Amino acid sequence: MKFDTAYSLTLDEKLSIYDVRDLNFDETAAFDSDQDSFLCPNDECRAAFAASNVLGTFNAKNVNYLRTPHFKNIPSTQHIEGCRYASRKTAVGESEDEREDSFPSEFVLTRRLYERKTLAFGTEGSVPQEPAKTPSSNSSNLHSTGDVTPDKTSVFAHPVECYVSNIVDKDKLKGMPLKIGEHSATYWTFFKRIEYLQDNKGLIYWGRIKEIKDYTSSLRIDFEKKVWLDKKPYSVNVYLNKKLIENYRKRRAFLEQIKAAMKSERPLYCFFYGVTPELKQVPSKKNPEQTFGVFSADIQNLDHLLIREAPGLEA
Ligand SMILES: [Zn+2]
Protein backbone atom coordinates (compact mmCIF):
# COMPACT_ATOMS: atom_id res chain seq x y z
CA MET A 1 0.00 0.00 0.00
CA LYS A 2 1.27 3.46 -0.80
CA PHE A 3 0.29 6.74 0.81
CA ASP A 4 1.35 10.24 0.07
CA THR A 5 1.37 11.76 3.55
CA ALA A 6 3.28 10.85 6.68
CA TYR A 7 4.23 12.41 9.99
CA SER A 8 7.79 13.69 10.12
CA LEU A 9 9.37 13.23 13.52
CA THR A 10 11.96 16.00 13.11
CA LEU A 11 9.50 18.59 11.81
CA ASP A 12 6.55 17.47 13.95
CA GLU A 13 4.29 17.92 10.94
CA LYS A 14 2.53 15.87 8.34
CA LEU A 15 4.34 16.08 5.04
CA SER A 16 3.50 14.86 1.60
CA ILE A 17 6.18 12.87 -0.19
CA TYR A 18 6.51 15.88 -2.52
CA ASP A 19 7.24 18.12 0.48
CA VAL A 20 9.94 15.63 1.47
CA ARG A 21 11.49 15.74 -2.00
CA ASP A 22 11.37 19.51 -2.01
CA LEU A 23 13.13 19.63 1.38
CA ASN A 24 15.73 17.07 0.34
CA PHE A 25 16.76 19.15 -2.67
CA ASP A 26 16.54 22.50 -0.88
CA GLU A 27 20.10 23.60 -0.13
CA THR A 28 18.84 26.18 2.37
CA ALA A 29 17.03 23.57 4.49
CA ALA A 30 18.87 21.33 6.91
CA PHE A 31 16.84 18.30 6.04
CA ASP A 32 17.66 14.79 4.92
CA SER A 33 14.85 12.28 4.71
CA ASP A 34 17.33 9.47 5.47
CA GLN A 35 17.94 11.06 8.89
CA ASP A 36 14.24 11.59 9.62
CA SER A 37 11.63 9.13 10.81
CA PHE A 38 8.27 9.00 9.07
CA LEU A 39 5.36 7.72 11.08
CA CYS A 40 1.74 6.86 10.41
CA PRO A 41 -0.26 10.02 9.61
CA ASN A 42 -3.18 8.71 11.67
CA ASP A 43 -2.74 10.50 15.03
CA GLU A 44 -4.41 7.79 17.07
CA CYS A 45 -2.39 5.04 15.45
CA ARG A 46 0.88 6.91 15.80
CA ALA A 47 0.27 7.51 19.51
CA ALA A 48 -0.08 3.78 20.07
CA PHE A 49 3.47 2.91 19.04
CA ALA A 50 7.04 3.98 19.71
CA ALA A 51 8.77 6.36 17.34
CA SER A 52 10.71 3.41 15.98
CA ASN A 53 7.56 2.19 14.21
CA VAL A 54 8.47 3.84 10.93
CA LEU A 55 7.37 3.89 7.33
CA GLY A 56 9.56 3.67 4.25
CA THR A 57 9.84 6.12 1.38
CA PHE A 58 9.91 5.52 -2.35
CA ASN A 59 11.55 7.99 -4.74
CA ALA A 60 12.15 10.54 -1.98
CA LYS A 61 15.55 11.47 -3.40
CA ASN A 62 15.64 10.61 -7.09
CA VAL A 63 15.96 13.83 -9.04
CA ASN A 64 14.44 12.15 -12.07
CA TYR A 65 11.75 9.60 -11.42
CA LEU A 66 9.28 7.60 -13.42
CA ARG A 67 7.20 5.86 -10.78
CA THR A 68 5.01 7.87 -8.44
CA PRO A 69 6.82 8.82 -5.20
CA HIS A 70 5.13 7.63 -2.01
CA PHE A 71 5.43 6.47 1.56
CA LYS A 72 4.94 2.79 2.20
CA ASN A 73 4.73 0.28 4.98
CA ILE A 74 7.88 -1.70 5.55
CA PRO A 75 7.75 -5.27 6.90
CA SER A 76 8.13 -4.06 10.50
CA THR A 77 5.51 -1.30 10.32
CA GLN A 78 2.61 -1.81 12.71
CA HIS A 79 -0.80 -0.13 12.76
CA ILE A 80 -3.68 -0.25 15.19
CA GLU A 81 -6.77 -2.23 14.32
CA GLY A 82 -8.80 -0.29 11.79
CA CYS A 83 -6.08 2.17 10.78
CA ARG A 84 -6.66 2.92 7.15
CA TYR A 85 -2.94 2.86 6.47
CA ALA A 86 -2.59 -0.75 7.50
CA SER A 87 -1.69 -2.89 4.54
CA ARG A 88 -4.34 -5.17 3.37
CA LYS A 89 -2.98 -8.61 2.71
CA THR A 90 0.40 -8.23 1.06
CA ALA A 91 -0.52 -10.69 -1.62
CA VAL A 92 2.22 -11.87 -3.90
CA GLY A 93 2.27 -9.83 -7.07
CA GLU A 94 0.01 -7.22 -5.51
CA SER A 95 -0.31 -4.61 -8.17
CA GLU A 96 1.26 -1.61 -6.51
CA ASP A 97 -0.95 1.11 -7.90
CA GLU A 98 1.23 3.20 -10.15
CA ARG A 99 -1.06 6.18 -10.21
CA GLU A 100 -1.08 9.17 -7.92
CA ASP A 101 -4.51 9.07 -6.33
CA SER A 102 -4.07 11.88 -3.86
CA PHE A 103 -5.16 14.93 -5.84
CA PRO A 104 -4.50 18.20 -4.03
CA SER A 105 -7.47 20.51 -4.51
CA GLU A 106 -5.25 23.56 -4.54
CA PHE A 107 -1.82 24.39 -5.86
CA VAL A 108 -0.55 27.08 -3.49
CA LEU A 109 1.78 29.52 -5.21
CA THR A 110 3.74 30.52 -2.13
CA ARG A 111 6.18 28.03 -0.72
CA ARG A 112 5.26 26.09 2.36
CA LEU A 113 7.35 27.02 5.36
CA TYR A 114 8.31 24.35 7.80
CA GLU A 115 8.67 25.82 11.23
CA ARG A 116 9.60 23.60 14.07
CA LYS A 117 6.74 23.91 16.48
CA THR A 118 7.36 25.19 19.98
CA LEU A 119 4.06 24.25 21.52
CA ALA A 120 3.77 24.13 25.27
CA PHE A 121 2.64 20.61 25.85
CA GLY A 122 0.45 19.60 28.73
CA THR A 123 -1.49 22.83 28.94
CA GLU A 124 -5.14 23.09 28.10
CA GLY A 125 -4.50 26.17 26.05
CA SER A 126 -2.27 24.40 23.57
CA VAL A 127 -5.21 22.75 21.90
CA PRO A 128 -6.12 24.88 18.91
CA GLN A 129 -9.71 26.01 19.06
CA GLU A 130 -11.77 25.22 16.02
CA PRO A 131 -13.33 28.40 14.76
CA ALA A 132 -17.11 28.30 15.03
CA LYS A 133 -18.51 27.31 11.69
CA THR A 134 -21.50 29.18 10.48
CA PRO A 135 -24.11 27.12 8.66
CA SER A 136 -23.60 29.23 5.56
CA SER A 137 -19.90 28.48 5.27
CA ASN A 138 -19.25 26.44 2.19
CA SER A 139 -16.43 24.00 1.66
CA SER A 140 -14.18 26.46 -0.13
CA ASN A 141 -14.20 28.71 2.93
CA LEU A 142 -13.07 25.92 5.17
CA HIS A 143 -9.59 26.02 3.67
CA SER A 144 -9.12 29.74 3.99
CA THR A 145 -7.01 29.54 7.13
CA GLY A 146 -3.80 30.27 5.27
CA ASP A 147 -2.51 26.95 6.45
CA VAL A 148 -1.25 24.32 4.06
CA THR A 149 -3.28 21.24 4.80
CA PRO A 150 -2.55 17.89 3.19
CA ASP A 151 -5.32 18.81 0.77
CA LYS A 152 -3.17 21.59 -0.67
CA THR A 153 0.30 21.54 -2.07
CA SER A 154 2.91 24.12 -2.90
CA VAL A 155 5.10 21.62 -4.73
CA PHE A 156 4.49 21.80 -8.48
CA ALA A 157 5.55 18.19 -9.02
CA HIS A 158 2.49 16.97 -7.12
CA PRO A 159 -0.30 18.19 -9.45
CA VAL A 160 1.94 17.32 -12.42
CA GLU A 161 2.30 13.74 -11.17
CA CYS A 162 -1.49 13.55 -10.72
CA TYR A 163 -1.96 14.60 -14.33
CA VAL A 164 0.80 12.48 -15.86
CA SER A 165 0.07 9.26 -14.00
CA ASN A 166 -3.68 9.50 -14.60
CA ILE A 167 -3.55 10.59 -18.23
CA VAL A 168 -5.30 7.42 -19.41
CA ASP A 169 -8.28 8.28 -17.19
CA LYS A 170 -9.56 11.49 -18.75
CA ASP A 171 -12.85 11.29 -16.89
CA LYS A 172 -11.03 11.31 -13.59
CA LEU A 173 -8.96 14.34 -14.60
CA LYS A 174 -12.13 16.07 -15.78
CA GLY A 175 -13.78 15.37 -12.43
CA MET A 176 -10.96 16.45 -10.12
CA PRO A 177 -11.11 20.09 -9.00
CA LEU A 178 -7.98 22.22 -8.89
CA LYS A 179 -7.59 25.76 -7.65
CA ILE A 180 -4.60 27.93 -8.48
CA GLY A 181 -4.59 31.49 -7.22
CA GLU A 182 -8.06 32.89 -7.81
CA HIS A 183 -8.97 30.36 -10.47
CA SER A 184 -10.88 27.17 -9.99
CA ALA A 185 -11.14 24.56 -12.71
CA THR A 186 -10.37 20.88 -13.13
CA TYR A 187 -7.06 19.13 -13.62
CA TRP A 188 -8.07 18.49 -17.20
CA THR A 189 -8.70 22.17 -17.93
CA PHE A 190 -5.66 23.52 -16.11
CA PHE A 191 -3.17 21.43 -18.06
CA LYS A 192 -2.81 22.78 -21.59
CA ARG A 193 -0.75 21.47 -24.46
CA ILE A 194 1.72 24.12 -25.50
CA GLU A 195 0.39 24.26 -29.08
CA TYR A 196 -2.98 25.45 -27.74
CA LEU A 197 -1.61 28.12 -25.43
CA GLN A 198 -3.69 30.78 -27.17
CA ASP A 199 -6.86 29.19 -25.79
CA ASN A 200 -6.42 30.72 -22.38
CA LYS A 201 -3.90 32.50 -20.20
CA GLY A 202 -2.71 31.45 -16.77
CA LEU A 203 -2.73 27.69 -17.27
CA ILE A 204 -0.15 24.97 -16.74
CA TYR A 205 1.38 24.59 -20.19
CA TRP A 206 3.25 21.50 -21.25
CA GLY A 207 4.88 20.03 -24.27
CA ARG A 208 7.59 17.76 -25.52
CA ILE A 209 11.02 19.37 -25.51
CA LYS A 210 12.74 19.66 -28.87
CA GLU A 211 16.02 21.02 -27.57
CA ILE A 212 17.60 22.83 -24.65
CA LYS A 213 20.06 25.49 -25.74
CA ASP A 214 22.79 26.83 -23.50
CA TYR A 215 23.49 30.54 -24.00
CA THR A 216 25.77 32.89 -22.08
CA SER A 217 23.18 34.26 -19.73
CA SER A 218 20.26 31.90 -20.15
CA LEU A 219 19.00 28.49 -21.11
CA ARG A 220 16.31 28.20 -23.74
CA ILE A 221 13.86 25.34 -23.86
CA ASP A 222 12.42 24.85 -27.34
CA PHE A 223 9.19 22.93 -27.73
CA GLU A 224 8.55 20.52 -30.56
CA LYS A 225 5.04 21.64 -31.35
CA LYS A 226 4.33 24.97 -32.95
CA VAL A 227 1.59 27.46 -32.32
CA TRP A 228 -0.57 28.38 -35.29
CA LEU A 229 -1.70 31.95 -35.76
CA ASP A 230 -3.32 33.28 -38.94
CA LYS A 231 -2.47 30.02 -40.68
CA LYS A 232 1.21 30.40 -39.90
CA PRO A 233 3.25 28.20 -37.55
CA TYR A 234 5.37 29.80 -34.84
CA SER A 235 8.02 28.20 -32.64
CA VAL A 236 7.52 28.25 -28.86
CA ASN A 237 10.20 28.55 -26.22
CA VAL A 238 10.84 29.61 -22.64
CA TYR A 239 13.98 31.24 -21.29
CA LEU A 240 15.56 30.43 -17.95
CA ASN A 241 17.84 33.17 -16.73
CA LYS A 242 21.12 31.77 -15.41
CA LYS A 243 21.10 34.20 -12.49
CA LEU A 244 17.76 32.75 -11.50
CA ILE A 245 19.31 29.28 -11.58
CA GLU A 246 22.43 30.37 -9.66
CA ASN A 247 20.30 31.76 -6.86
CA TYR A 248 17.85 28.90 -6.84
CA ARG A 249 17.57 27.10 -3.51
CA LYS A 250 17.43 23.77 -5.36
CA ARG A 251 20.27 24.70 -7.73
CA ARG A 252 22.21 21.44 -7.55
CA ALA A 253 19.20 19.22 -8.22
CA PHE A 254 18.02 21.56 -10.96
CA LEU A 255 21.37 21.57 -12.76
CA GLU A 256 21.58 17.79 -12.46
CA GLN A 257 18.18 17.57 -14.08
CA ILE A 258 19.07 20.01 -16.87
CA LYS A 259 22.34 18.20 -17.61
CA ALA A 260 20.56 14.86 -17.77
CA ALA A 261 17.89 16.40 -20.00
CA MET A 262 20.43 17.80 -22.45
CA LYS A 263 22.05 14.40 -22.85
CA SER A 264 18.84 12.38 -22.81
CA GLU A 265 17.82 10.42 -25.88
CA ARG A 266 14.37 9.83 -24.44
CA PRO A 267 11.34 12.05 -24.87
CA LEU A 268 11.19 14.72 -22.20
CA TYR A 269 8.42 17.10 -21.35
CA CYS A 270 8.45 20.53 -19.83
CA PHE A 271 5.62 21.77 -17.59
CA PHE A 272 5.41 25.32 -16.38
CA TYR A 273 3.03 27.69 -14.67
CA GLY A 274 3.06 31.44 -14.13
CA VAL A 275 3.87 32.79 -17.57
CA THR A 276 2.14 32.53 -20.93
CA PRO A 277 4.40 32.70 -24.01
CA GLU A 278 3.50 35.61 -26.25
CA LEU A 279 4.28 36.45 -29.84
CA LYS A 280 7.49 38.43 -30.10
CA GLN A 281 9.53 39.65 -33.04
CA VAL A 282 13.19 38.70 -32.77
CA PRO A 283 16.03 39.55 -35.16
CA SER A 284 17.11 36.84 -37.55
CA LYS A 285 20.64 35.51 -37.01
CA LYS A 286 21.44 35.27 -40.69
CA ASN A 287 20.05 38.65 -41.53
CA PRO A 288 19.73 40.95 -38.49
CA GLU A 289 17.73 43.41 -40.58
CA GLN A 290 14.93 40.88 -40.65
CA THR A 291 12.83 39.69 -37.78
CA PHE A 292 10.71 36.63 -37.28
CA GLY A 293 7.94 35.81 -34.87
CA VAL A 294 8.22 33.38 -31.99
CA PHE A 295 6.06 32.66 -28.96
CA SER A 296 8.31 33.15 -25.98
CA ALA A 297 8.29 33.75 -22.23
CA ASP A 298 10.81 34.25 -19.44
CA ILE A 299 10.34 31.85 -16.57
CA GLN A 300 10.00 33.83 -13.33
CA ASN A 301 9.97 31.07 -10.75
CA LEU A 302 11.88 27.82 -11.12
CA ASP A 303 9.64 26.22 -8.49
CA HIS A 304 6.90 26.33 -11.11
CA LEU A 305 8.81 24.60 -13.87
CA LEU A 306 9.41 20.90 -14.27
CA ILE A 307 11.23 18.73 -16.79
CA ARG A 308 10.50 15.04 -16.76
CA GLU A 309 9.78 11.93 -18.68
CA ALA A 310 6.10 11.31 -19.05
CA PRO A 311 5.36 8.10 -20.92
CA GLY A 312 1.79 7.94 -22.09
CA LEU A 313 1.26 11.63 -22.64
CA GLU A 314 1.42 11.41 -26.41
CA ALA A 315 -0.55 8.18 -26.66
ZN1 LIG B 1 -1.57 3.63 11.20
Residues whose N, C-alpha, C, O or C-beta is under 5 A from the ligand:
A	BS01	ZN	C40 N42 C45 Q78 H79 I80 C83 Y85
